[in-house]
Amino acid sequence: MTSTTIQVNTDVRDMLKSFGAKGDTYNDIIIDLVKRTRYVEFMRESYAVLDSEDDWVDLDEL
């Protein structure tokens, strides 16, 4: 895999460090943040679908 350099200010670098654990690379931290963001967005969209449906039947009613 090839690497690239992304310039960020020291505040952003420090924030990234705060998300990682000892031994994590910035690449590891960023991948984890992207996965979490995708999961949160998926859940937000899923709940929006559930909230928008009027035809749902509660399992207790079945």
HULINLIN-V26997 format. One record per residue. RES is the residue in three letters. PSI is psi as a letter, one per 40 degrees, with the letter a starting at -180 (none if undefined). OMEGA is omega in radians with two decimals (* if undefined). D_LAST is the distance of its C-alpha to the last C-alpha in Angstrom with 2 decimals. Layout:
res=RES psi=PSI omega=OMEGA d_last=D_LAST
res=RES psi=PSI omega=OMEGA d_last=D_LAST
//
This chain:
res=MET psi=h omega=3.10 d_last=52.93
res=THR psi=i omega=-3.13 d_last=55.13
res=SER psi=i omega=3.08 d_last=55.08
res=THR psi=i omega=3.10 d_last=55.73
res=THR psi=h omega=3.08 d_last=56.75
res=ILE psi=h omega=-3.13 d_last=54.73
res=GLN psi=h omega=3.06 d_last=56.62
res=VAL psi=i omega=3.11 d_last=54.86
res=ASN psi=i omega=-3.04 d_last=56.46
res=THR psi=d omega=3.10 d_last=56.74
res=ASP psi=d omega=3.13 d_last=54.04
res=VAL psi=d omega=3.10 d_last=51.47
res=ARG psi=d omega=-3.14 d_last=52.83
res=ASP psi=d omega=3.08 d_last=52.42
res=MET psi=d omega=3.10 d_last=48.83
res=LEU psi=d omega=3.12 d_last=48.08
res=LYS psi=d omega=-3.09 d_last=49.79
res=SER psi=d omega=3.12 d_last=47.59
res=PHE psi=e omega=-3.06 d_last=44.48
res=GLY psi=i omega=3.06 d_last=46.08
res=ALA psi=i omega=3.14 d_last=47.06
res=LYS psi=h omega=3.14 d_last=50.45
res=GLY psi=e omega=3.10 d_last=51.27
res=ASP psi=h omega=3.02 d_last=48.81
res=THR psi=i omega=3.06 d_last=50.46
res=TYR psi=d omega=3.09 d_last=49.77
res=ASN psi=d omega=3.11 d_last=48.24
res=ASP psi=d omega=-3.10 d_last=45.75
res=ILE psi=d omega=-3.12 d_last=44.92
res=ILE psi=d omega=3.09 d_last=44.46
res=ILE psi=d omega=3.13 d_last=42.23
res=ASP psi=d omega=3.13 d_last=40.00
res=LEU psi=d omega=3.12 d_last=39.88
res=VAL psi=d omega=3.11 d_last=39.03
res=LYS psi=d omega=3.12 d_last=36.18
res=ARG psi=d omega=3.13 d_last=34.79
res=THR psi=d omega=3.10 d_last=35.18
res=ARG psi=d omega=3.13 d_last=33.39
res=TYR psi=d omega=3.14 d_last=30.47
res=VAL psi=d omega=3.12 d_last=30.28
res=GLU psi=d omega=3.08 d_last=30.48
res=PHE psi=d omega=-3.14 d_last=27.73
res=MET psi=d omega=3.11 d_last=25.41
res=ARG psi=d omega=3.12 d_last=26.54
res=GLU psi=d omega=3.13 d_last=25.80
res=SER psi=d omega=3.12 d_last=22.33
res=TYR psi=d omega=3.09 d_last=21.42
res=ALA psi=d omega=3.10 d_last=23.03
res=VAL psi=d omega=-3.14 d_last=20.80
res=LEU psi=d omega=-3.13 d_last=17.63
res=ASP psi=d omega=-3.05 d_last=19.20
res=SER psi=e omega=-3.09 d_last=20.30
res=GLU psi=h omega=3.10 d_last=17.13
res=ASP psi=e omega=-3.04 d_last=15.85
res=ASP psi=e omega=3.14 d_last=13.26
res=TRP psi=i omega=3.09 d_last=11.01
res=VAL psi=h omega=3.12 d_last=7.38
res=ASP psi=h omega=-3.13 d_last=6.93
res=LEU psi=d omega=3.11 d_last=5.27
res=ASP psi=d omega=3.13 d_last=5.49
res=GLU psi=e omega=-3.14 d_last=3.78
res=LEU psi=none omega=* d_last=0.00
//
